[in-house]
């Protein structure tokens, strides 16, 4: 249960970070079972999201700072220092 709670909070930070990069991001979710990410953007077709420079780049950029945000608000979450 704790994993789901922590991952849900991480997802909130992840969404906030992605929306800073791209305001068209509607939802962002980190799956607690395998940590895969799911991101939905407004007005995005599959062809547009499957090319180089796609939202996957923003996903990778936003994921780790979101984890650091989580570590700042929840000291029980151990995050390596950069």
Phi and psi restraints in degrees (range 20) as a CNS / XPLOR table:
assign (resid 1 and name C) (resid 2 and name N)
       (resid 2 and name CA) (resid 2 and name C) 1.0 -59.8 20.0 2
assign (resid 2 and name N) (resid 2 and name CA)
       (resid 2 and name C) (resid 3 and name N) 1.0 -38.8 20.0 2
assign (resid 2 and name C) (resid 3 and name N)
       (resid 3 and name CA) (resid 3 and name C) 1.0 -60.2 20.0 2
assign (resid 3 and name N) (resid 3 and name CA)
       (resid 3 and name C) (resid 4 and name N) 1.0 -42.3 20.0 2
assign (resid 3 and name C) (resid 4 and name N)
       (resid 4 and name CA) (resid 4 and name C) 1.0 -63.9 20.0 2
assign (resid 4 and name N) (resid 4 and name CA)
       (resid 4 and name C) (resid 5 and name N) 1.0 -42.2 20.0 2
assign (resid 4 and name C) (resid 5 and name N)
       (resid 5 and name CA) (resid 5 and name C) 1.0 -64.2 20.0 2
assign (resid 5 and name N) (resid 5 and name CA)
       (resid 5 and name C) (resid 6 and name N) 1.0 -46.1 20.0 2
assign (resid 5 and name C) (resid 6 and name N)
       (resid 6 and name CA) (resid 6 and name C) 1.0 -66.5 20.0 2
assign (resid 6 and name N) (resid 6 and name CA)
       (resid 6 and name C) (resid 7 and name N) 1.0 -42.0 20.0 2
assign (resid 6 and name C) (resid 7 and name N)
       (resid 7 and name CA) (resid 7 and name C) 1.0 -66.8 20.0 2
assign (resid 7 and name N) (resid 7 and name CA)
       (resid 7 and name C) (resid 8 and name N) 1.0 -35.8 20.0 2
assign (resid 7 and name C) (resid 8 and name N)
       (resid 8 and name CA) (resid 8 and name C) 1.0 -63.3 20.0 2
assign (resid 8 and name N) (resid 8 and name CA)
       (resid 8 and name C) (resid 9 and name N) 1.0 -42.6 20.0 2
assign (resid 8 and name C) (resid 9 and name N)
       (resid 9 and name CA) (resid 9 and name C) 1.0 -67.0 20.0 2
assign (resid 9 and name N) (resid 9 and name CA)
       (resid 9 and name C) (resid 10 and name N) 1.0 -39.8 20.0 2
assign (resid 9 and name C) (resid 10 and name N)
       (resid 10 and name CA) (resid 10 and name C) 1.0 -61.1 20.0 2
assign (resid 10 and name N) (resid 10 and name CA)
       (resid 10 and name C) (resid 11 and name N) 1.0 -40.0 20.0 2
assign (resid 10 and name C) (resid 11 and name N)
       (resid 11 and name CA) (resid 11 and name C) 1.0 -60.8 20.0 2
assign (resid 11 and name N) (resid 11 and name CA)
       (resid 11 and name C) (resid 12 and name N) 1.0 -36.5 20.0 2
assign (resid 11 and name C) (resid 12 and name N)
       (resid 12 and name CA) (resid 12 and name C) 1.0 -62.6 20.0 2
assign (resid 12 and name N) (resid 12 and name CA)
       (resid 12 and name C) (resid 13 and name N) 1.0 -46.4 20.0 2
assign (resid 12 and name C) (resid 13 and name N)
       (resid 13 and name CA) (resid 13 and name C) 1.0 -65.4 20.0 2
assign (resid 13 and name N) (resid 13 and name CA)
       (resid 13 and name C) (resid 14 and name N) 1.0 -38.5 20.0 2
assign (resid 13 and name C) (resid 14 and name N)
       (resid 14 and name CA) (resid 14 and name C) 1.0 -60.0 20.0 2
assign (resid 14 and name N) (resid 14 and name CA)
       (resid 14 and name C) (resid 15 and name N) 1.0 -46.7 20.0 2
assign (resid 14 and name C) (resid 15 and name N)
       (resid 15 and name CA) (resid 15 and name C) 1.0 -61.1 20.0 2
assign (resid 15 and name N) (resid 15 and name CA)
       (resid 15 and name C) (resid 16 and name N) 1.0 -44.8 20.0 2
assign (resid 15 and name C) (resid 16 and name N)
       (resid 16 and name CA) (resid 16 and name C) 1.0 -60.9 20.0 2
assign (resid 16 and name N) (resid 16 and name CA)
       (resid 16 and name C) (resid 17 and name N) 1.0 -44.0 20.0 2
assign (resid 16 and name C) (resid 17 and name N)
       (resid 17 and name CA) (resid 17 and name C) 1.0 -64.1 20.0 2
assign (resid 17 and name N) (resid 17 and name CA)
       (resid 17 and name C) (resid 18 and name N) 1.0 -43.4 20.0 2
assign (resid 17 and name C) (resid 18 and name N)
       (resid 18 and name CA) (resid 18 and name C) 1.0 -63.5 20.0 2
assign (resid 18 and name N) (resid 18 and name CA)
       (resid 18 and name C) (resid 19 and name N) 1.0 -39.9 20.0 2
assign (resid 18 and name C) (resid 19 and name N)
       (resid 19 and name CA) (resid 19 and name C) 1.0 -68.4 20.0 2
assign (resid 19 and name N) (resid 19 and name CA)
       (resid 19 and name C) (resid 20 and name N) 1.0 -25.2 20.0 2
assign (resid 19 and name C) (resid 20 and name N)
       (resid 20 and name CA) (resid 20 and name C) 1.0 -67.4 20.0 2
assign (resid 20 and name N) (resid 20 and name CA)
       (resid 20 and name C) (resid 21 and name N) 1.0 -36.6 20.0 2
assign (resid 20 and name C) (resid 21 and name N)
       (resid 21 and name CA) (resid 21 and name C) 1.0 -77.6 20.0 2
assign (resid 21 and name N) (resid 21 and name CA)
       (resid 21 and name C) (resid 22 and name N) 1.0 -43.2 20.0 2
assign (resid 21 and name C) (resid 22 and name N)
       (resid 22 and name CA) (resid 22 and name C) 1.0 -142.9 20.0 2
assign (resid 22 and name N) (resid 22 and name CA)
       (resid 22 and name C) (resid 23 and name N) 1.0 104.6 20.0 2
assign (resid 22 and name C) (resid 23 and name N)
       (resid 23 and name CA) (resid 23 and name C) 1.0 -63.2 20.0 2
assign (resid 23 and name N) (resid 23 and name CA)
       (resid 23 and name C) (resid 24 and name N) 1.0 -13.3 20.0 2
assign (resid 23 and name C) (resid 24 and name N)
       (resid 24 and name CA) (resid 24 and name C) 1.0 -77.6 20.0 2
assign (resid 24 and name N) (resid 24 and name CA)
       (resid 24 and name C) (resid 25 and name N) 1.0 -7.0 20.0 2
assign (resid 24 and name C) (resid 25 and name N)
       (resid 25 and name CA) (resid 25 and name C) 1.0 -69.8 20.0 2
assign (resid 25 and name N) (resid 25 and name CA)
       (resid 25 and name C) (resid 26 and name N) 1.0 123.7 20.0 2
assign (resid 25 and name C) (resid 26 and name N)
       (resid 26 and name CA) (resid 26 and name C) 1.0 -93.5 20.0 2
assign (resid 26 and name N) (resid 26 and name CA)
       (resid 26 and name C) (resid 27 and name N) 1.0 -45.9 20.0 2
assign (resid 26 and name C) (resid 27 and name N)
       (resid 27 and name CA) (resid 27 and name C) 1.0 -138.8 20.0 2
assign (resid 27 and name N) (resid 27 and name CA)
       (resid 27 and name C) (resid 28 and name N) 1.0 150.9 20.0 2
assign (resid 27 and name C) (resid 28 and name N)
       (resid 28 and name CA) (resid 28 and name C) 1.0 -146.2 20.0 2
assign (resid 28 and name N) (resid 28 and name CA)
       (resid 28 and name C) (resid 29 and name N) 1.0 134.7 20.0 2
assign (resid 28 and name C) (resid 29 and name N)
       (resid 29 and name CA) (resid 29 and name C) 1.0 -142.5 20.0 2
assign (resid 29 and name N) (resid 29 and name CA)
       (resid 29 and name C) (resid 30 and name N) 1.0 137.6 20.0 2
assign (resid 29 and name C) (resid 30 and name N)
       (resid 30 and name CA) (resid 30 and name C) 1.0 -110.7 20.0 2
assign (resid 30 and name N) (resid 30 and name CA)
       (resid 30 and name C) (resid 31 and name N) 1.0 121.1 20.0 2
assign (resid 30 and name C) (resid 31 and name N)
       (resid 31 and name CA) (resid 31 and name C) 1.0 -72.8 20.0 2
assign (resid 31 and name N) (resid 31 and name CA)
       (resid 31 and name C) (resid 32 and name N) 1.0 125.4 20.0 2
assign (resid 31 and name C) (resid 32 and name N)
       (resid 32 and name CA) (resid 32 and name C) 1.0 -70.4 20.0 2
assign (resid 32 and name N) (resid 32 and name CA)
       (resid 32 and name C) (resid 33 and name N) 1.0 -17.4 20.0 2
assign (resid 32 and name C) (resid 33 and name N)
       (resid 33 and name CA) (resid 33 and name C) 1.0 -81.8 20.0 2
assign (resid 33 and name N) (resid 33 and name CA)
       (resid 33 and name C) (resid 34 and name N) 1.0 -36.7 20.0 2
assign (resid 33 and name C) (resid 34 and name N)
       (resid 34 and name CA) (resid 34 and name C) 1.0 -135.8 20.0 2
assign (resid 34 and name N) (resid 34 and name CA)
       (resid 34 and name C) (resid 35 and name N) 1.0 5.5 20.0 2
assign (resid 34 and name C) (resid 35 and name N)
       (resid 35 and name CA) (resid 35 and name C) 1.0 62.9 20.0 2
assign (resid 35 and name N) (resid 35 and name CA)
       (resid 35 and name C) (resid 36 and name N) 1.0 22.1 20.0 2
assign (resid 35 and name C) (resid 36 and name N)
       (resid 36 and name CA) (resid 36 and name C) 1.0 -72.7 20.0 2
assign (resid 36 and name N) (resid 36 and name CA)
       (resid 36 and name C) (resid 37 and name N) 1.0 154.1 20.0 2
assign (resid 36 and name C) (resid 37 and name N)
       (resid 37 and name CA) (resid 37 and name C) 1.0 -110.2 20.0 2
assign (resid 37 and name N) (resid 37 and name CA)
       (resid 37 and name C) (resid 38 and name N) 1.0 147.2 20.0 2
assign (resid 37 and name C) (resid 38 and name N)
       (resid 38 and name CA) (resid 38 and name C) 1.0 -131.3 20.0 2
assign (resid 38 and name N) (resid 38 and name CA)
       (resid 38 and name C) (resid 39 and name N) 1.0 126.6 20.0 2
assign (resid 38 and name C) (resid 39 and name N)
       (resid 39 and name CA) (resid 39 and name C) 1.0 -129.4 20.0 2
assign (resid 39 and name N) (resid 39 and name CA)
       (resid 39 and name C) (resid 40 and name N) 1.0 135.5 20.0 2
assign (resid 39 and name C) (resid 40 and name N)
       (resid 40 and name CA) (resid 40 and name C) 1.0 -122.3 20.0 2
assign (resid 40 and name N) (resid 40 and name CA)
       (resid 40 and name C) (resid 41 and name N) 1.0 127.6 20.0 2
assign (resid 40 and name C) (resid 41 and name N)
       (resid 41 and name CA) (resid 41 and name C) 1.0 -111.8 20.0 2
assign (resid 41 and name N) (resid 41 and name CA)
       (resid 41 and name C) (resid 42 and name N) 1.0 149.9 20.0 2
assign (resid 41 and name C) (resid 42 and name N)
       (resid 42 and name CA) (resid 42 and name C) 1.0 -68.0 20.0 2
assign (resid 42 and name N) (resid 42 and name CA)
       (resid 42 and name C) (resid 43 and name N) 1.0 140.8 20.0 2
assign (resid 42 and name C) (resid 43 and name N)
       (resid 43 and name CA) (resid 43 and name C) 1.0 57.6 20.0 2
assign (resid 43 and name N) (resid 43 and name CA)
       (resid 43 and name C) (resid 44 and name N) 1.0 36.8 20.0 2
assign (resid 43 and name C) (resid 44 and name N)
       (resid 44 and name CA) (resid 44 and name C) 1.0 -115.2 20.0 2
assign (resid 44 and name N) (resid 44 and name CA)
       (resid 44 and name C) (resid 45 and name N) 1.0 126.0 20.0 2
assign (resid 44 and name C) (resid 45 and name N)
       (resid 45 and name CA) (resid 45 and name C) 1.0 -92.3 20.0 2
assign (resid 45 and name N) (resid 45 and name CA)
       (resid 45 and name C) (resid 46 and name N) 1.0 164.8 20.0 2
assign (resid 45 and name C) (resid 46 and name N)
       (resid 46 and name CA) (resid 46 and name C) 1.0 -59.5 20.0 2
assign (resid 46 and name N) (resid 46 and name CA)
       (resid 46 and name C) (resid 47 and name N) 1.0 -42.9 20.0 2
assign (resid 46 and name C) (resid 47 and name N)
       (resid 47 and name CA) (resid 47 and name C) 1.0 -60.1 20.0 2
assign (resid 47 and name N) (resid 47 and name CA)
       (resid 47 and name C) (resid 48 and name N) 1.0 -39.2 20.0 2
assign (resid 47 and name C) (resid 48 and name N)
       (resid 48 and name CA) (resid 48 and name C) 1.0 -69.5 20.0 2
assign (resid 48 and name N) (resid 48 and name CA)
       (resid 48 and name C) (resid 49 and name N) 1.0 -32.1 20.0 2
assign (resid 48 and name C) (resid 49 and name N)
       (resid 49 and name CA) (resid 49 and name C) 1.0 -90.3 20.0 2
assign (resid 49 and name N) (resid 49 and name CA)
       (resid 49 and name C) (resid 50 and name N) 1.0 -2.2 20.0 2
assign (resid 49 and name C) (resid 50 and name N)
       (resid 50 and name CA) (resid 50 and name C) 1.0 -107.5 20.0 2
assign (resid 50 and name N) (resid 50 and name CA)
       (resid 50 and name C) (resid 51 and name N) 1.0 10.4 20.0 2
assign (resid 50 and name C) (resid 51 and name N)
       (resid 51 and name CA) (resid 51 and name C) 1.0 -100.3 20.0 2
assign (resid 51 and name N) (resid 51 and name CA)
       (resid 51 and name C) (resid 52 and name N) 1.0 166.7 20.0 2
assign (resid 51 and name C) (resid 52 and name N)
       (resid 52 and name CA) (resid 52 and name C) 1.0 -60.1 20.0 2
assign (resid 52 and name N) (resid 52 and name CA)
       (resid 52 and name C) (resid 53 and name N) 1.0 145.2 20.0 2
assign (resid 52 and name C) (resid 53 and name N)
       (resid 53 and name CA) (resid 53 and name C) 1.0 79.5 20.0 2
assign (resid 53 and name N) (resid 53 and name CA)
       (resid 53 and name C) (resid 54 and name N) 1.0 18.1 20.0 2
assign (resid 53 and name C) (resid 54 and name N)
       (resid 54 and name CA) (resid 54 and name C) 1.0 -73.8 20.0 2
assign (resid 54 and name N) (resid 54 and name CA)
       (resid 54 and name C) (resid 55 and name N) 1.0 178.0 20.0 2
assign (resid 54 and name C) (resid 55 and name N)
       (resid 55 and name CA) (resid 55 and name C) 1.0 -58.5 20.0 2
assign (resid 55 and name N) (resid 55 and name CA)
       (resid 55 and name C) (resid 56 and name N) 1.0 -16.8 20.0 2
assign (resid 55 and name C) (resid 56 and name N)
       (resid 56 and name CA) (resid 56 and name C) 1.0 -60.5 20.0 2
assign (resid 56 and name N) (resid 56 and name CA)
       (resid 56 and name C) (resid 57 and name N) 1.0 -34.0 20.0 2
assign (resid 56 and name C) (resid 57 and name N)
       (resid 57 and name CA) (resid 57 and name C) 1.0 -63.8 20.0 2
assign (resid 57 and name N) (resid 57 and name CA)
       (resid 57 and name C) (resid 58 and name N) 1.0 -47.1 20.0 2
assign (resid 57 and name C) (resid 58 and name N)
       (resid 58 and name CA) (resid 58 and name C) 1.0 -62.3 20.0 2
assign (resid 58 and name N) (resid 58 and name CA)
       (resid 58 and name C) (resid 59 and name N) 1.0 -37.3 20.0 2
assign (resid 58 and name C) (resid 59 and name N)
       (resid 59 and name CA) (resid 59 and name C) 1.0 -59.3 20.0 2
assign (resid 59 and name N) (resid 59 and name CA)
       (resid 59 and name C) (resid 60 and name N) 1.0 -48.0 20.0 2
assign (resid 59 and name C) (resid 60 and name N)
       (resid 60 and name CA) (resid 60 and name C) 1.0 -65.0 20.0 2
assign (resid 60 and name N) (resid 60 and name CA)
       (resid 60 and name C) (resid 61 and name N) 1.0 -37.0 20.0 2
assign (resid 60 and name C) (resid 61 and name N)
       (resid 61 and name CA) (resid 61 and name C) 1.0 -69.7 20.0 2
assign (resid 61 and name N) (resid 61 and name CA)
       (resid 61 and name C) (resid 62 and name N) 1.0 -38.1 20.0 2
assign (resid 61 and name C) (resid 62 and name N)
       (resid 62 and name CA) (resid 62 and name C) 1.0 -82.0 20.0 2
assign (resid 62 and name N) (resid 62 and name CA)
       (resid 62 and name C) (resid 63 and name N) 1.0 -24.8 20.0 2
assign (resid 62 and name C) (resid 63 and name N)
       (resid 63 and name CA) (resid 63 and name C) 1.0 -63.8 20.0 2
assign (resid 63 and name N) (resid 63 and name CA)
       (resid 63 and name C) (resid 64 and name N) 1.0 -48.0 20.0 2
assign (resid 63 and name C) (resid 64 and name N)
       (resid 64 and name CA) (resid 64 and name C) 1.0 -71.8 20.0 2
assign (resid 64 and name N) (resid 64 and name CA)
       (resid 64 and name C) (resid 65 and name N) 1.0 -41.6 20.0 2
assign (resid 64 and name C) (resid 65 and name N)
       (resid 65 and name CA) (resid 65 and name C) 1.0 -61.7 20.0 2
assign (resid 65 and name N) (resid 65 and name CA)
       (resid 65 and name C) (resid 66 and name N) 1.0 -33.1 20.0 2
assign (resid 65 and name C) (resid 66 and name N)
       (resid 66 and name CA) (resid 66 and name C) 1.0 -64.5 20.0 2
assign (resid 66 and name N) (resid 66 and name CA)
       (resid 66 and name C) (resid 67 and name N) 1.0 -36.9 20.0 2
assign (resid 66 and name C) (resid 67 and name N)
       (resid 67 and name CA) (resid 67 and name C) 1.0 -65.2 20.0 2
assign (resid 67 and name N) (resid 67 and name CA)
       (resid 67 and name C) (resid 68 and name N) 1.0 -40.4 20.0 2
assign (resid 67 and name C) (resid 68 and name N)
       (resid 68 and name CA) (resid 68 and name C) 1.0 -64.2 20.0 2
assign (resid 68 and name N) (resid 68 and name CA)
       (resid 68 and name C) (resid 69 and name N) 1.0 -38.8 20.0 2
assign (resid 68 and name C) (resid 69 and name N)
       (resid 69 and name CA) (resid 69 and name C) 1.0 -59.1 20.0 2
assign (resid 69 and name N) (resid 69 and name CA)
       (resid 69 and name C) (resid 70 and name N) 1.0 -43.8 20.0 2
assign (resid 69 and name C) (resid 70 and name N)
       (resid 70 and name CA) (resid 70 and name C) 1.0 -60.2 20.0 2
assign (resid 70 and name N) (resid 70 and name CA)
       (resid 70 and name C) (resid 71 and name N) 1.0 -43.9 20.0 2
assign (resid 70 and name C) (resid 71 and name N)
       (resid 71 and name CA) (resid 71 and name C) 1.0 -63.6 20.0 2
assign (resid 71 and name N) (resid 71 and name CA)
       (resid 71 and name C) (resid 72 and name N) 1.0 -30.0 20.0 2
assign (resid 71 and name C) (resid 72 and name N)
       (resid 72 and name CA) (resid 72 and name C) 1.0 -70.6 20.0 2
assign (resid 72 and name N) (resid 72 and name CA)
       (resid 72 and name C) (resid 73 and name N) 1.0 -37.6 20.0 2
assign (resid 72 and name C) (resid 73 and name N)
       (resid 73 and name CA) (resid 73 and name C) 1.0 -90.9 20.0 2
assign (resid 73 and name N) (resid 73 and name CA)
       (resid 73 and name C) (resid 74 and name N) 1.0 -16.9 20.0 2
assign (resid 73 and name C) (resid 74 and name N)
       (resid 74 and name CA) (resid 74 and name C) 1.0 -131.0 20.0 2
assign (resid 74 and name N) (resid 74 and name CA)
       (resid 74 and name C) (resid 75 and name N) 1.0 93.9 20.0 2
assign (resid 74 and name C) (resid 75 and name N)
       (resid 75 and name CA) (resid 75 and name C) 1.0 -60.8 20.0 2
assign (resid 75 and name N) (resid 75 and name CA)
       (resid 75 and name C) (resid 76 and name N) 1.0 -19.1 20.0 2
assign (resid 75 and name C) (resid 76 and name N)
       (resid 76 and name CA) (resid 76 and name C) 1.0 -71.6 20.0 2
assign (resid 76 and name N) (resid 76 and name CA)
       (resid 76 and name C) (resid 77 and name N) 1.0 -19.2 20.0 2
assign (resid 76 and name C) (resid 77 and name N)
       (resid 77 and name CA) (resid 77 and name C) 1.0 -85.8 20.0 2
assign (resid 77 and name N) (resid 77 and name CA)
       (resid 77 and name C) (resid 78 and name N) 1.0 115.3 20.0 2
assign (resid 77 and name C) (resid 78 and name N)
       (resid 78 and name CA) (resid 78 and name C) 1.0 -88.0 20.0 2
assign (resid 78 and name N) (resid 78 and name CA)
       (resid 78 and name C) (resid 79 and name N) 1.0 118.2 20.0 2
assign (resid 78 and name C) (resid 79 and name N)
       (resid 79 and name CA) (resid 79 and name C) 1.0 -121.3 20.0 2
assign (resid 79 and name N) (resid 79 and name CA)
       (resid 79 and name C) (resid 80 and name N) 1.0 127.8 20.0 2
assign (resid 79 and name C) (resid 80 and name N)
       (resid 80 and name CA) (resid 80 and name C) 1.0 -60.8 20.0 2
assign (resid 80 and name N) (resid 80 and name CA)
       (resid 80 and name C) (resid 81 and name N) 1.0 141.5 20.0 2
assign (resid 80 and name C) (resid 81 and name N)
       (resid 81 and name CA) (resid 81 and name C) 1.0 -75.8 20.0 2
assign (resid 81 and name N) (resid 81 and name CA)
       (resid 81 and name C) (resid 82 and name N) 1.0 147.1 20.0 2
